Amino acid sequence: MPYEKGNGKTAVIALGGNALGNTPQEQLELVQNTAKHIVDMIQDG
C-alpha cells in the first residue's frame, strides 16, 4: 500500500527492549505507565 498523507495527526509508537522490562510484573508496570503518557499525547492532539 503506498503512503498517503493524512491529517497530520498520525503517530507511530514502538516499544521494545528495555522499554518492556525483564519480568512480567515489571512489564505490567512499565506498560501501565507508558499507556498514561500515550493517553496524554492523544488528549493533547
N, C-alpha and C positions, 0 to 999 in steps of 0.2 A: 504494500500500500504506500503510495507516495506521500510525502509530507505535505500537509495543508496548514497554512497559517490559521490559527484560531483567534480567539478574542483576547489573547494576551494574558490570560489568567490560568495558564497551564503550568503545573509544577511537577517535576519528577523527583521523587524521594526514594533513595536507595539506602537500605540498611544492610549491613553485613559485618563480618569480622568482629572487632571489639565492640561495635555498637550493640551486638546481641548478647554479650556476656558469655559466661562459661558454664553456668549451672542453670537448670530450669527456673529456680527461684530468681536468680539474677536476671535471666532473660525476661521474666514476667515484670519485674520491677522496672527494667530499662524500657521495655515496650510501653508500659503504662505511662512513664514519664515522657517518652518520645511522643506518644499519642496526644498528650496535653499540648505540646508545642505545635503539633500539626493542626490541631483544632484551633489554636490561637491564630495560626497563619491563615487558615481558611476563613475565620471570622473577620480578620483584618482585610481580607480581599486580596 
